[in-house]
Amino acid sequence: MEHLSHKRKLTIMIAIISAMFFSAINQTIVSTAMPRIIAILGGMDYYTWVITIYMLTSTISTVLVGKLSDIYGRKPFILSGIVLFIIGAFLTGFSQNIIQLIVYRGIQGLGAGIIMASAFTAVGDLFSPRERGKWTGVMMAVFGFSSVIGPALGGWIVDHMDWEWVFWIFLPLGIVAFFMILALFPKTERRPSETIDYWGSLFLTVAIVTLLLGFTLVGKTMGDVTYSWGSPMIIGLFAAAAVSAFIFVLVEAKAKSPVLPLHLFRNDIVTISNLSGFLMNAGMLGALIYIPFFVQGVQGVSPTYSGYITMPMSIAMVVLSSITGRWITKTGKYKKFALSGIFIMCAGMVMMAFMSNLTIAVFSMIVFGLGLGLGMPVFSLTVQNAVRPSELGVATASSQLFRNLGGTIGIAIMGTVMSSSLVKNLETATAQAGGYDLSQMNPELASQLDDLHNPELLLNQPAIEEIQASLPANVQEIFAQMMETLREALSASLTTVFLSGAAALLIALLLVVFLREIPLRTTNREAPADASDSE
């Protein structure tokens, strides 16, 4: 598609950006609303599942669509992704419990993975790597813009409307994006010699699912069973993942048209870029989903204003990602942006670990957003630049795969860190407060106060106000002490989570030091025979 006129490319990019924005805004709008939704539907123990299932299904669809889009073209997949996303969003609004919410978010994740993989690869079809830097920055800015308005809008909706509208309000945009892609996006012919790698796809899917389920279940209690690292279920899932991955490697080594060619990972640029993206997303997403816990739970800010507090981070990302893309296009250099971006992200995460008030929180988020804007546009570009144009789809899918795996595993591990540290910190904070003697109280009142040991309550301000109003004056002081104990325990646990995220980012920074920088190609018509030999 590189031969198309500049005007035609711009119209296609408008369609792609519309589809991407539809997917992105439906992700960011739930960030500040989710704590309240979980509080309404119940199921705090399943909080991370709502995020994890989305990442799991999007990861699977991303990697499978990469190779298929190389064969059949991007258009049919981006259209099907939009349809799946619309269906998932529509059904999510009808959720009656946490299980339904998880299932329907999984459908949304399938659509999101297809949209993202197809959209980023389509940009690679349209523009050369050198020119692509500018457009990669624009696409990152789309994510940033959705992060600006999404959280504030999501918080406002759950404060002033039924929570279902968080998922329904942008459905018309999805329909518009569908018809724009249908009308503007060019069709491409199928490659007649290509075959579909069904066995490779099957074992890759099984490996991903069992691996991520293992990380997700660790530390969780379902019924009377707690899944520790040494439990039969967890060991079985990790063993199944290892066996499936081994079989997948054997299948791919002999496949005529592998779903994920192993030779990609002999390219050091692809390997280091993907590992860096994995760690960056693990640290970033694993920690950032808990920012609303600090703002709403520790500081007591409503979901509406919680969105405003996180907005500066997104604005910083929007501005700098757009500028970074242009700098990359102008200079042809990218490594320095990756290094400085991840370093600044790491510094911002450390600041989050020790934030004690909203002013420090906002400043740390701005710093983190600046790092995001510098570092995020780089790694998809480095991978695309290091492979042949005929492998653009599968290479982009590998980049998205590692990012999604990092995010999903990061969320699961941070969830385990959060849960375990919260139990310990709550015991410590209660002991330091001298405990609470409820034995002399009315049994019904004592039971009501005992329920206040659940940190989930901090995420539902109306419920706190309702409980406080129902309590007699002589126990208001105990109520205030219990709330303060909960906030102290939650704050200490969040410090552990953010420091864990900073550690993952630090490892990513060390990896990027070894990232080899090669010139960005100025055309898609030819590629180096072996990118690993390029200087």
C-alpha positions in Angstrom: 0.0 0.0 0.0 3.1 2.2 0.1 2.4 3.2 -3.6 -0.9 5.0 -2.7 -1.2 8.7 -2.9 -0.6 10.8 0.2 -4.2 11.9 0.3 -5.5 8.3 0.2 -3.1 7.3 2.9 -4.4 10.1 5.1 -8.0 9.0 4.6 -7.0 5.4 5.5 -5.2 6.6 8.6 -8.3 8.5 9.7 -10.3 5.3 9.5 -7.5 3.3 11.4 -7.3 6.0 14.1 -11.1 6.0 14.5 -11.1 2.2 15.1 -8.1 2.5 17.5 -9.7 5.3 19.5 -12.9 3.3 19.8 -11.0 0.4 21.3 -8.7 2.6 23.4 -11.4 4.7 25.0 -13.4 1.7 25.9 -10.3 0.5 27.9 -9.5 3.7 29.6 -13.0 4.7 30.5 -13.3 1.7 32.9 -10.1 2.4 34.9 -11.6 4.8 37.4 -15.1 3.2 37.2 -14.0 -0.4 37.9 -13.5 -0.1 41.6 -17.1 1.2 42.0 -18.4 -1.5 39.6 -16.7 -4.2 41.6 -18.0 -2.8 44.8 -21.6 -2.9 43.3 -21.4 -6.4 41.7 -19.2 -7.8 44.5 -16.2 -10.0 44.1 -13.1 -8.0 45.2 -11.1 -11.3 45.0 -11.8 -11.4 41.3 -10.8 -7.8 40.6 -7.6 -8.7 38.7 -9.6 -11.2 36.6 -11.6 -8.5 35.0 -8.3 -7.0 33.7 -6.5 -10.3 33.2 -9.2 -11.9 31.0 -9.2 -8.9 28.7 -5.4 -9.1 28.4 -5.5 -12.9 28.0 -8.0 -13.0 25.1 -6.5 -10.0 23.4 -3.1 -11.6 23.6 -4.4 -14.8 21.9 -6.2 -12.9 19.1 -3.2 -10.6 18.6 -0.7 -13.4 17.9 -3.1 -15.5 15.7 -4.2 -12.6 13.6 -0.6 -11.4 12.9 0.1 -14.3 10.5 -3.4 -14.5 9.1 -3.4 -10.9 8.2 -0.1 -11.4 6.3 -2.0 -14.0 4.3 -5.5 -12.5 3.9 -4.8 -8.8 4.4 -5.7 -6.5 7.3 -9.2 -5.3 6.3 -11.3 -8.4 7.2 -9.6 -8.7 10.6 -10.0 -5.1 11.7 -13.6 -5.3 10.7 -14.2 -8.5 12.6 -12.4 -7.0 15.6 -14.7 -4.0 15.7 -17.8 -6.3 15.6 -16.5 -8.5 18.4 -15.6 -5.5 20.5 -19.1 -4.0 20.0 -20.8 -7.2 21.0 -18.6 -7.6 24.1 -19.2 -4.0 25.2 -22.9 -4.3 24.7 -23.1 -7.6 26.7 -20.9 -6.2 29.5 -23.4 -3.6 30.4 -25.9 -6.4 31.1 -23.7 -8.1 33.7 -25.5 -9.2 36.8 -22.4 -10.5 38.7 -18.7 -10.5 38.5 -18.5 -13.8 36.5 -20.6 -12.4 33.7 -18.5 -9.2 33.7 -15.4 -11.3 33.3 -16.8 -13.4 30.5 -18.1 -10.4 28.5 -14.8 -8.5 29.0 -13.1 -11.5 27.5 -15.1 -11.0 24.3 -14.1 -7.4 24.3 -10.5 -8.5 24.6 -10.7 -10.7 21.6 -11.9 -7.7 19.5 -9.3 -5.4 21.0 -6.5 -7.7 20.2 -7.6 -8.0 16.5 -8.0 -4.3 16.2 -4.7 -3.4 17.6 -2.6 -6.0 15.7 -4.3 -5.1 12.4 -4.1 -1.4 12.9 -0.4 -1.2 13.8 0.5 -3.6 11.0 -1.6 -1.5 8.5 0.5 1.5 9.4 3.6 -0.5 8.5 2.0 -1.4 5.1 1.3 2.3 4.4 4.6 3.9 5.5 8.3 3.1 5.5 10.0 2.7 8.9 11.6 6.1 8.7 8.2 7.8 8.0 6.5 5.4 10.3 8.0 7.0 13.4 5.8 10.0 13.0 2.7 7.9 12.7 3.6 5.7 15.6 3.8 8.8 17.7 0.4 9.8 16.5 -1.1 6.4 17.4 0.5 6.6 20.8 -1.1 10.0 21.2 -4.5 8.4 20.4 -4.0 6.1 23.4 -2.9 9.1 25.4 -5.9 11.2 24.5 -8.2 8.4 25.4 -6.4 8.2 28.7 -7.1 11.9 29.2 -10.8 11.8 28.7 -11.6 8.2 29.5 -10.9 8.0 33.3 -12.6 11.4 34.0 -15.6 10.4 31.9 -15.8 6.9 33.5 -15.7 8.4 37.0 -18.4 10.9 36.1 -20.6 8.2 34.7 -20.5 6.0 37.8 -21.1 9.0 40.0 -24.1 10.4 38.0 -25.5 7.6 35.9 -26.0 3.9 35.9 -22.6 2.1 35.6 -23.8 0.2 32.4 -23.3 3.4 30.4 -19.5 3.1 30.9 -19.6 0.3 28.3 -22.5 1.6 26.1 -21.7 5.3 25.6 -19.2 4.9 22.8 -21.0 2.1 20.9 -22.1 4.5 18.1 -18.4 5.4 17.6 -17.7 1.7 16.9 -20.4 1.5 14.3 -19.0 4.6 12.6 -15.5 3.2 12.7 -16.7 -0.1 11.1 -18.2 1.7 8.1 -15.2 4.0 7.7 -12.9 0.9 7.5 -15.3 -0.9 5.2 -15.4 2.1 2.8 -11.8 3.4 2.9 -9.5 0.5 3.6 -8.2 -1.2 0.5 -8.5 -4.9 -0.1 -5.4 -7.0 -0.7 -5.1 -10.3 -2.5 -4.5 -13.5 -0.6 -1.1 -15.1 -1.0 -1.9 -18.3 -2.8 1.1 -20.3 -1.6 0.5 -19.7 2.1 -1.1 -22.3 4.4 -2.5 -21.9 7.9 -0.5 -23.3 10.8 -3.4 -24.9 12.7 -1.3 -27.1 15.0 1.1 -24.3 15.8 -1.8 -22.0 16.6 -3.4 -24.6 18.8 -0.4 -25.3 21.0 0.6 -21.6 21.2 -2.9 -20.8 22.4 -2.8 -23.6 25.0 0.6 -22.5 26.2 -0.5 -18.9 26.6 -3.8 -19.7 28.3 -2.3 -22.2 30.8 0.7 -19.9 31.6 -1.5 -16.9 32.3 -4.1 -18.8 34.2 -1.3 -20.2 36.4 -0.1 -16.7 37.2 -3.6 -15.4 37.7 -4.7 -18.1 40.1 -1.6 -18.0 42.3 -2.5 -16.7 45.8 -6.3 -16.6 45.0 -8.9 -18.3 47.1 -11.9 -19.9 45.4 -14.4 -21.5 47.7 -12.3 -23.2 50.4 -9.2 -23.7 48.3 -6.3 -21.3 48.2 -4.0 -21.8 45.2 -0.4 -21.4 46.5 2.7 -21.7 44.3 3.1 -25.3 45.3 -0.6 -26.4 44.8 -1.4 -29.1 42.3 -3.5 -26.8 40.2 -0.7 -24.2 39.8 2.0 -26.8 39.2 -0.3 -28.5 36.6 -1.0 -25.3 34.8 2.7 -24.4 34.5 3.6 -27.9 33.5 0.9 -27.8 30.8 2.3 -24.5 29.6 5.8 -25.8 29.4 4.8 -29.0 27.5 2.6 -27.0 25.1 5.4 -24.5 24.5 7.9 -27.4 23.8 5.5 -29.0 21.3 4.9 -25.6 19.8 8.6 -25.2 19.1 8.8 -28.6 17.5 5.8 -27.9 15.3 7.1 -24.4 14.3 10.5 -25.9 13.3 8.8 -28.0 10.6 5.8 -25.8 9.7 5.7 -24.5 6.1 4.1 -21.2 7.2 4.6 -21.0 11.0 2.2 -18.8 13.0 5.2 -17.4 14.9 8.4 -18.0 13.0 11.2 -19.0 15.3 13.9 -17.3 13.2 12.5 -13.9 14.2 14.1 -14.5 17.6 17.5 -15.1 16.2 17.4 -11.4 15.4 18.9 -9.7 18.5 16.9 -6.5 17.8 13.6 -8.3 17.8 14.5 -10.3 20.9 15.7 -7.4 23.0 12.8 -5.2 21.8 10.2 -7.8 22.7 11.8 -8.6 26.1 12.0 -4.9 26.9 8.4 -4.4 25.9 7.4 -7.4 28.1 9.1 -6.0 31.2 7.9 -2.4 30.5 4.3 -3.5 30.3 4.7 -5.8 33.3 5.9 -3.0 35.5 3.6 -0.3 34.0 0.2 -2.1 33.8 0.9 -4.2 36.9 1.3 -1.1 39.0 -0.9 1.5 37.2 -4.1 -0.4 37.7 -3.7 0.3 41.4 -3.4 4.1 41.1 -7.2 4.4 41.6 -6.7 2.4 44.9 -4.5 5.2 46.2 -6.6 8.1 44.9 -10.0 6.6 45.8 -9.1 4.2 48.6 -6.4 6.0 50.5 -7.2 9.6 49.8 -11.0 9.2 49.6 -11.4 11.0 46.3 -14.6 10.2 44.3 -14.3 8.4 40.9 -15.1 11.6 39.0 -12.2 13.6 40.6 -10.0 10.5 40.5 -10.1 10.8 36.7 -9.0 14.4 36.9 -6.1 13.6 39.1 -4.7 11.0 36.6 -5.3 13.2 33.6 -1.9 15.1 33.8 -0.1 11.8 33.2 -2.1 11.2 30.0 -1.6 14.8 28.8 2.2 14.5 29.3 2.1 11.2 27.3 0.1 12.7 24.5 2.3 15.7 24.0 5.6 13.9 24.2 4.7 10.8 22.2 3.7 13.1 19.3 6.9 15.0 19.5 9.0 11.8 19.9 7.5 10.3 16.7 8.5 13.4 14.8 12.0 13.4 16.3 12.5 9.7 15.3 11.3 10.5 11.8 13.6 13.5 11.5 16.7 12.0 13.0 16.3 8.3 12.2 17.5 7.5 15.7 15.4 5.7 18.4 17.6 4.1 21.1 18.1 7.3 23.1 14.4 7.8 23.3 13.9 4.3 24.7 16.7 4.7 27.3 15.5 8.1 28.5 11.8 7.1 28.5 12.2 4.0 30.6 14.6 5.8 33.0 12.0 8.5 33.6 9.2 5.9 33.9 11.2 4.1 36.6 11.8 7.4 38.4 8.0 8.2 38.3 7.2 4.8 39.6 9.5 5.2 42.6 7.9 8.5 43.3 4.5 6.8 43.3 5.7 4.3 45.8 6.3 7.0 48.4 3.5 9.4 47.5 1.6 10.6 50.6 -0.8 13.2 49.2 -2.5 14.1 46.0 0.1 16.8 45.1 2.9 14.3 45.1 0.7 11.8 43.3 -0.1 14.2 40.4 3.6 15.2 40.1 4.7 11.5 40.0 2.1 10.7 37.3 3.3 13.6 35.2 6.9 12.3 35.4 5.7 8.8 34.5 3.6 10.2 31.6 6.7 12.0 30.2 8.6 8.7 30.3 5.7 6.9 28.6 5.7 9.5 25.8 9.4 9.0 25.1 9.6 5.2 25.4 6.3 3.7 24.1 6.6 4.6 20.4 9.9 2.9 20.0 9.6 -0.9 20.3 7.0 -1.7 17.7 9.1 0.5 15.3 12.4 -1.3 16.0 10.8 -4.7 15.5 9.1 -3.7 12.2 12.3 -2.1 10.9 14.4 -5.3 11.6 12.3 -7.7 9.5 11.3 -8.1 5.9 8.0 -6.4 4.8 6.5 -9.8 4.0 6.8 -10.6 7.8 5.4 -7.3 9.0 2.2 -8.8 10.4 3.7 -11.6 12.3 6.6 -9.4 13.6 4.1 -6.8 14.8 2.1 -9.6 16.4 5.2 -10.8 18.3 5.7 -7.4 19.7 2.1 -7.1 20.8 2.3 -10.6 22.2 5.2 -9.9 24.5 3.6 -6.6 25.6 0.3 -8.3 26.4 2.0 -11.2 28.1 4.0 -8.7 30.2 0.9 -6.8 31.1 -1.1 -9.8 32.0 1.7 -11.5 34.0 2.5 -8.2 35.6 -1.1 -7.7 36.7 -1.3 -11.2 38.1 2.0 -10.9 40.0 1.2 -7.4 41.3 -2.2 -8.7 42.4 -0.5 -11.5 44.4 1.9 -8.9 45.9 -1.0 -6.7 46.7 -3.1 -9.4 48.3 -0.3 -10.9 50.4 1.1 -7.6 51.6 -2.4 -6.3 52.4 -3.1 -9.1 54.8 0.3 -8.5 56.6 -0.1 -4.8 56.7 -3.6 -4.9 57.9 -2.5 -7.1 60.8 0.4 -4.8 61.6 -1.8 -1.6 61.4 -4.5 -3.1 63.6 -1.9 -4.2 66.2 -0.3 -0.7 66.2 -3.7 0.8 66.7 -4.2 -1.4 69.8 -6.9 -3.5 68.3 -10.7 -3.0 68.7 -12.7 -4.6 71.5 -16.1 -5.3 70.1 -17.1 -7.9 72.7 -19.0 -5.5 74.9 -21.1 -4.1 72.0 -24.5 -5.1 70.8 -23.8 -8.3 68.6 -25.5 -6.8 65.5 -23.4 -3.6 65.9 -20.2 -5.5 66.5 -20.9 -7.6 63.4 -21.4 -4.4 61.3 -18.1 -2.9 62.6 -16.3 -6.2 62.0 -17.2 -6.0 58.3 -15.2 -2.8 58.1 -12.0 -4.9 58.1 -12.5 -5.4 54.3 -10.4 -2.8 52.3 -12.9 -3.2 49.4 -15.1 -0.8 51.4 -12.6 2.0 50.8 -13.5 2.0 47.1 -17.2 2.7 47.7 -17.5 6.1 49.3 -21.3 6.2 49.3 -21.3 2.9 51.3 -18.8 4.4 53.9 -21.0 7.4 54.3 -24.1 5.2 54.7 -22.5 3.0 57.3 -21.1 6.0 59.2 -24.6 7.7 59.3 -26.2 4.5 60.7 -23.8 4.2 63.6 -24.5 5.7 67.0 -22.4 8.6 68.2 -20.5 6.5 70.8 -18.9 4.3 68.2 -18.0 7.1 65.7 -14.5 7.3 67.1 -13.9 3.5 66.6 -15.3 3.8 63.1 -12.8 6.6 62.3 -9.9 4.6 63.7 -10.9 1.5 61.7 -11.1 3.5 58.5 -7.7 5.1 59.2 -6.2 1.6 59.9 -7.6 0.4 56.6 -6.1 3.3 54.7 -2.7 2.8 56.3 -2.6 -0.8 55.4 -3.7 -0.1 51.8 -1.1 2.6 51.4 1.7 0.4 52.7 0.6 -2.4 50.3 0.6 0.0 47.3 4.1 1.1 48.1 5.2 -2.6 47.7 3.3 -2.8 44.4 4.8 0.3 42.9 8.3 -0.7 44.0 7.8 -4.0 42.3 6.8 -2.2 39.1 9.9 0.0 39.3 12.1 -3.1 39.6 10.7 -4.5 36.4 11.3 -1.2 34.6 14.8 -1.1 35.8 15.5 -4.5 34.3 14.0 -3.3 31.0 16.3 -0.3 31.1 19.3 -2.5 31.4 18.2 -4.6 28.4 17.8 -1.5 26.2 21.4 -0.6 26.9 22.2 -3.6 24.6 19.7 -2.7 21.9 21.5 -2.4 18.6 20.5 0.6 16.6 20.3 0.2 12.8 19.2 2.8 10.2 15.5 3.2 9.7 14.6 2.1 6.2 13.1 4.7 3.9 11.0 2.3 1.8 9.0 -0.9 2.2 10.0 -2.2 -1.2 13.2 -3.8 -0.1 14.6 -5.0 3.1 18.0 -6.3 4.2 18.5 -10.0 3.6 19.3 -10.4 7.2 18.6 -7.5 9.5 20.9 -9.0 12.1 23.9 -8.2 9.9 22.9 -4.6 9.4 24.9 -1.9 11.1 
